[in-house]
């Protein structure tokens, strides 16, 4: 068994091994600045010592809210050196109650944030009495009560190291592998997000596991486009790059989210990365931009490009099964005169990029591989710190989620928790040192998720007999929804609230499987709706009456939106934008509920697959579509 090291042991080892190499790259005042491995360690020491001088005790929680930047890495390492626990918060959190819950639930005594996120912290601070200090990364003209600049932490750290260096060393050497490093909150409902407890050993073990499937060269540069609050950016990003002697760069933050997006292609050209961490939605934008540029050069160029692309795809296929060696001379010619210029827009050094979050479209993988920049899919979840498997250079099967990391125990189980034969779909269940310590202050959810040391992921997949090292992930085993950008959400809270709170709605199932928006399968209470129509002096059987009944259903849903009586209970972006009113209920007779009357989500989705598909058409999104009208007969 590998030595059980902490993140501190890990950082001390590699920042000394690659001391002079560049580790961090950041654009400041229009110029890219570089920070070496050694400088990173020394800056982290100064922050850690400064936090100790401030009064941070071992095990204290520090809420963390910032865009991606060097200080994100240095600030977190400083927290860990001081023996603290980082509580990273997503900058996507806009509602005050989302932030208040996480800061209070985590027992955070300190907050670290950027100037850009300070307004959010100032808004919630009166509701977070446990918070003693807010440390702002940037120097400001003035600070409010409890606020201080990071520059002051550095000054306090320098003083502490000058007089109490031994005390600082004793603190970070006292940290044990099973000590908490991180509480990472799920997106969950606003009322009940779960805090995933990740230990120092969870992280270092997952980096070691990642080495069994991912490799880069010393000096390689990674551009991280993903938010740094997620453990994927930690493990696949800066810890893995640190262990290989590579460097990481972050996209400069714009004044708005759109401005930051516009900075991405600029950063790619300037950084010239060897590898990127991205998401499928962004990769689709890359492809769209490439093809728009080709089209602008005229029909002859577009025709040649399409011919070259189709030829390359026909040769490379799914990466592992390429064939047709006689096509190679022409492919190499086209690569030189067409695809090289495309790659130059990505800096000219790109070896591959990794699509995290959602499942990757196989056509998208074939496309990028054909132009010479393979896009590899991996799979994991925060509860597994997060990497479970990944495709990589020389070891990829497009359509799969990649090779399973080692060491890791994995099995596929049925609904009763029994292991199923190779090739059979079921729940992905794993056991290893990367499995979380549990959910913070939530023993019930911990017991339901980790059973006899096995983590039940809630995701569905299979391992074929002819590729036993590879895992195919095919969707959700349980009720977790996944948006187009890979964000996950548990729908039960909204489903229960809607059916419990409305006499017009009997049963519902929310659906989103990497779709543009969430839709809802809804069983109406026809008797209550007919009474409503009559109260409006309308005939329930008439088109006018049916439209009024459908609008009443929509009004019940809209009550959860901004301005409604239930606003703020659930994230608006997960509320349904299309309603499918169903002609029959979920019953034991049609096998859509089990013997305990619990709705079997997978069976409902299969049974009403045509209505789900219809809901993602322009006609189906219209509330008053013919299928909804007919369902009220």
N, C-alpha and C positions, 0 to 999 in steps of 0.2 A: 504494500500500500504506500502511496506517495506521502511525503511528509506533510502534515496538516499545518500549513503556514497561514498567517494573517495577511491582510492587505498591506499592513505596514511592513512585514517581512518582505513581501513581494516588491513593494516600491523601493525599499532600501536596497534590495538585491539588484534590480534592473536599472535604477537610476545611477548606481555606481558602475555597473557593467558597461553601460552605454553613456557614460558621463558626458562626453563632449558632443554626442549626437544631438540634433535638434529633436525635441519632443512636441512642443506646442507652436502652432502658427496662428497668428491673429492679425487682422488688418486694423491698424490704428492710424487715424488721420490720413487715410489714403495710401498707407504703406504697410506691407506685410512684415511683421516683426517675428523673430524666432526666439524661442526659449529652450535652452538645452535641458537634457535629463537632469543634470546636476543642479541647474538653477531651479528647476521644478521642485526638486526635493528640498532645497534650502528655503524656497518661498513657502512650501507647505509647513516646514519646521517653524518658520516665523509666525504663520497664522495659528498653528497649533499652540505655540507658546503664548501668543497673544490672547487666545481664548482661555487658556489656563489662568493667565493674569487677570482676565475679566471675571473669572470665577466659575467657568464651566467645569463641572465635575464629571467623572467617568460615568457614562450611561445617560448623560443629559441629552435631550433631543433638540435638534436645530432644524427648523423649517427653512426650506431653501427654494427661492423663486427667482429664476433668471433665464434670459435667453442664452443660447449657446455661446460661450466665450472662454478664454483661458482661465478667468477667475472662477468659472464653474468648477473646473478640475482642481485648481489650487485651493479654492475654498473648501471643497468637499474633503480633499486630502488633509487639510488643516484640522477639520472637525474630527476625522478619524485618528489623527496623531494625538489629539487631546483626549481621546477615549470617548468622544461623543458619538451620537447616532444621527445620521443625516436623514431628513424627511423631505425628499424632493417633491416639489409640487409642479404640476403642468401649467405652463403659461396660457394654455387654452382655457383654464378655469377663469370664467368671468364673473360668475355669480358669487356674491359675498358669502352666502351660506355654504357654498362648496368649499371655500377656503377656510371659513370659520370652523366647520366640522373637522377638517383635517388637522388644523393647527391645535385645536382644543383636544381632540381625540388622541393625538400623538403625545400630548403633554409637553409640547415644545416650549422651552424656556427662552430660546433665542430664535431670531429670524435673520437669515442672510438674503439679500435681494439686490437686484440691479436698480438703477435709477428709473429705468423704464417700467418696472413692476412695483415701484414704491407706492404709487397712488392706491393700488389694491390693498397693500398692507396697512396703509394709513386708515383706509375705510374700515377694515375689520378689527384693528387693534383695540378699540374700546370693548369689543366682545371677547377678547382673549387676555384676561387678566394675568394668566400665568407667564406671559411673555415679559421678560425683563429688559431685553435690549434688541434693537433692530440694527443690524450691521449693513450699511449700504456700500456696495462695491465702488461707487463713484463719489468723487469729492463734489459737494454741493455748496452753494452760497450760504445756506442756513439749514439747520436740522430741527425737527420737532422733538418733543419730549421722548425719551428712550432711544433716539436715533444717534448713530455715530458712524463715521466713515471707516472703511477697511484700512485706510492709511494709518488710522489711530491704532488699529489692531496690530499692524506691522510694527509700529513704534513700540507698543507695549510688549510685543513679542521679542524685539531686539533687547529690550531692557531685561526681560525675564531670562533670555538665553545668556545674557552677560553675567547674571548673578545666580541663576538657578538652573543651569544647563543639566545638571545631574538629575534634578527633580523632573525636568521635561523628559529625559531619557528613560527614567524609571516609569513614568506614566505610559509612554508608548510601548515599552517592553513588557508592561503588565497586561497588555491586551491579549486575550486568548482567542483561539480559532472560532469558538462557539459564541463569542460576544457579538451583539447585534451591530451591524454596520449601517443598516438602512431600513426605513419603513416606507414602502412604496405603495401608494394607495391605488386600488382599482378604480375604474371610472364609475362603476356601480350606480345606483340611484343616489340622489343627493342625500337621502335619509340614511343610507347604509353602505357607503363604500367600505371595502375591507382594506386594512393595512397589512401588507405582505412583509413579514419579518425575514430579512436576509442577513445572514451572518458573514463574518469575514471569510470563513472557510467556504461558504456557499459560493462566493465570488472566485476565490483562488482555485477551488476545485473545478468550477465551470471553465475557467481559462485553460486549465490543464486538459480538460475534456475537449475544449475547442481545438486545441493543438492536434488532436487526432483526426480532425476533418478540415481544418483551415490552415493555410500557410501563406505568409508573405515574406519578402526579403528585407534584410536590414537596410534601413534608409528609405524604404517605401513610404509614400505619403498617402494618408487617407483623408478624404473630405467627408465630414460627418454632416449630413443634411437632416438627420433625425434629431428630435429633441433630446437633450442630455439627461432629462429626468428619468428616462426609461433605462432599465438595467441592460437592455440590448446594446445601447450606445456605450455603456460601461464595458461590458465583456467583449463584444465583437469589435468595439471601438477602442477606447483608450487603454484598457488593460492588455488586450491582445497585442495591440501595436507596441505597447511598452515592452512586452516580453520578447518581441522580435527585433527591438531596436529601431522601430519605425516612428513616424510622427503623425500627428493629427492636426487638422485645420477645421475651423468652423466657419460657417457662412456669416458674413457681416450682417448685423441687425439693422433693418431699415426703420423708419419712423412708423411704418404701418406693416401689417402682415404681407400686404401686396408688394410693398417696397422690398421686404426681405426675400420674397419669392423672385423678384427681378434681379436680386443680387446673386442668385444661384449660378446662372450661366456665366456671369462675370467671374465669380470665385473659381469656377471650374477651369476657365481659361488661364487665370492668373496662378492658381495653385498647381495646376497640371498634375492632378492626383493619379496615383497608380491604382487606387481602389476607392470606391464610395459606398457609404451606407445610405440607402434611399428607401423609398416606398413605391409599390407598383403604380399608384396614381401619378407620381412624379415621372416615372419611367414612360408612362403613356404620353405625358406632355413632351418629354424629350423626343419621342418618335414623331409626334405630330409636328413639332418645330422643324425636325430634319426634313420631313416630307413636304412641308410648306416651302422650305428653302429650295428643295429640288424642283418643285413645281414652278417656282418663280423663274427658273432658268430656261423654261420653255419646254414644249412637248417632246422634242428630240432627246433632250437630257433626261427627262422624266421616263421616257420609254426605255432608254438604255439602263437607267437606274433600276427600274422594275424588272427588266430582264436579268440583270446581274444579281439582284436580290433573290429572285425566284430560283435561279441556278444555284446560288450558295445555300439556300434553304434546302433544296433538293439533295445537296451533298451532305451537309452537316446534320440534317434531320433532328433527332433528339439528343445530340451530342455524343452519346455512347455508341450509337449505331450508324455512324457516317459510312457512306459507301458511294462508289462511282469514281474511282481514282482518275479516270480519263477526263473528268471535268476540271481537275485541279489546275492545269495550265491556264485555262480561260478564267477561272476564279481568281487566280493570283494576279492576272492582268487587270481584271475589273477592280480588285482590291487596291491596286496601285493607282489607277486613274480615277476611281470613284470613292471607295470607302475610306481611303486614307484621309481625304479632305474632310469627311464626316468626323473621323476620329480626332482630327486636329481641333475641331470645335470643343472636344472634351479634353484638350490639353496635349493630346498626342502620346501620352504615356499610359493611358488607362489599360489595365490588365483585365479587370472585371469589376462588376459592382454587385452588391448584395441587396436583394429586395426583402425587407423585413415587414412584419405586421400581417398584411393580408396574403392570401394565396395568389401566386403569380399565374397569369394567363400564359399557357404554353406557347401560344402564337407570339407573344411578346418575347419570350425566351428565345424562340427560334429566330426572331428578327434581329435581336441584338447580337446573337451569336454569329449570324450571317455577316453583319457589318464589322465584326472583329472585336466586339466588346461584350463578352458573355455576361449575362445577368443570371445570378444563381439564387435559387430559392432555399431558404432554410425554414426551420420551424422551432418554436419554443414558446414559453409563457413565463411571466414574471415569477410565478411560484416555483419555477425550475431555474431561475437566475440568469438567463432564460433558455440557453441553447440546448436543444435536444438532438437536432440533426441539421445537416447542411450539405448542399452540393458545393463543389469547389473545382478548381482547375484540375483537369485530368480525371476527375471523379464526379461526373454529373449524369443524371438521367432526367431530362426535362419532363415535367409532370409529377415527378416525385418531390419530396421535401428534403431528400438527401440522405447521406450516410449518418447512421446513428453514432453519437459520440461514445467514446470509451474512456474510462469504464462507466457503464450505465446498465442497469437491469431494466428491461422493457417488456411489456406484454400487452396483448390486445384482449379486452374482456367484454363479455355480454352484459346485459342489464342486471344480471344476478351476480356480477363480479367474477364469473368463471372465465378462465382463459379459453380463447377460441383457436381453431387451427389456422395455420399459415394461409394467407390470402383472404381470410374472413374479416369483414368489417366489424369494428367494435370500438369501445372506448380505449384510448391510449393511456396506459398506466405505467408509471416509471418509479424507480428507486435508485438513489445515488446521493452523493455528498452535495450535489447542487440543489436538492429539494429544500425548500424554505423551512424555517423553524416553526412556522405557523402564522396565523392571523393575529395581529395585535389586539388584545382584549376581546377576542372572539373565539373562545374554546369550542363552541358548538360547530362553527364553520370549519375550524381546524380538524375536529374529529370526523366531520363528514367528508373532508377532502383528503386527509392523510390517514389511511387505514393500514395498520401494521407496517408502518414506514413506507407504504406505497402511495405515491401521489396520483390521485385520479384527476386527470386533466380536464375532463368534460368535452374533449375533442374526439372526433371519430377518425379512425384511420385503419390501415392494414399493412402487413409486412408480407410480401409475396414469397413463395417458396423458392423462386429462382433468383431473388435479389434480397437475401436475408439481412444484408447490412443496411438496407434502405427502407425508409418509412414513407408511405403515402398518406397524407392528411387530406381528408375529403369533406370536412365540414364539422358541425357541432354534434356531439353526442348528447349533450344536455341542452339547455335552453339559451345558451349564450348567443347573442347577436353579434355580427361582425360587420362594420361599415366598410365602405369602399377603400378607406385609408388604413384599415386594420384595427381601428379602435374597437374595443369589445364592451358589451353592455348586457346586464342581466335584466330581462323584461318583466319578471314576475311582479315586482312592486307596482308598476303601472297597470298591468293586467288585472291584478287583484283590486286595486283602487277603483278602476273604471267599472268593473262588474259589481263590486260591493256598493259603489256610490250611485249607480244609475239603475232605475227601475226599467229603463228602456233597453238595456243591454244584458244578455244572459251569460254569454261566453265569448272570450276573445283569445286570439293568439297573435302576438306581434311577430313580424318576419323581416329579417334583413340578413342576407348572406352575401356580403360584399356588393350590395346593390346601391344605386344612386340615392335611395331614400328608404325609410321604413314604411311598410304597409301593414294593415291589420285585417285579419280574418275575423269576422264578427257575426255572432248569432244573435239576432234581435229578439226582444220580447214583443211579439206581434200584437198580443192583446193590449199591452200598455200603449203601444204606438197607435193602434187603431182608436183607442179611447182619446188619445191626444189629438188625432186628426178630427175626430168628431167635435172635440171641444173648440176647434178652430172653424167649425161649421163646414167641414170638408168631408167628402165621401172617401173613406179609406181605400176603396177600390179604384178611384179615379187617378189619373196621372198627377193631377194637382195635389190630391191627398197623399199619394206615395212620395212626391217630392218634399212635401212638408214633413213627412215621417223621416225621410233620409236626412233632411236638414236638422231635424231634432237630434238624430244620432251624431251628426257632425258637431252640433253645438255642445253635446256632452263631452266629446273629445277636446274641443277647443277651450273648454273650461280649464284645461291644464296649461294653456298657452298664456303668453303675456297679456295681461288685462283680464284674464279669467279668474274665477273664484278659487281655483286650485293652482294658480301660477306659482312656479318655483318649486313645486313638489318633485318634478322630474326634469331632466335636461331636455330643453326644447328640441335640440337636434335629433333626439331619438323618438320624438312623437310622430305618429303615422301621418304621411302625406297622401296616402291613398287608402280608401276603405273598400273592402270586399264584403258586402252583406251576403250571408250564406242562406241557402234555401232549406237547410236542415241543421239540426243541432249535433253536437258531439255526444255520442252515447256509447254504451257498452255494446249495443246491437251492431253499430257500424264500426266497432273496435277503436273508436277515437278517444275513449276514456278507459282506464283500467278498473279493476275491481274495487279500488278504493276511491273511485270517481275522479281520479287525477287525469287531466288531459295529457295524452301521449303526443307531444309536440311533433315528433318526426312523422308519425302516422297521419296527423292532420295536414302537415305540409305536403305529404305525398298524395293524400286523398284529394286535396284541393290545389294540386300543382297547376292546373289550368287557370284557376282564379288568381294565383300568385303571379303567374306569367302575364296575365291580362292586366293586372294592377300596375305593371311597369310599361304599359303602353299609354299613349296620350288619351285614347278613348277610355281605358280602364281607370285612369287617374281621375276622370270626371265623375264626381259623386253621383250624378244622375244618369249613369250609364245603364244600358238596357238590362244587364245582368242584375244590378242592384235593384232596379225597378221590378224585375220579374221575381226576385227573391221575396218580395213583400206580398205576393199573391196569397 
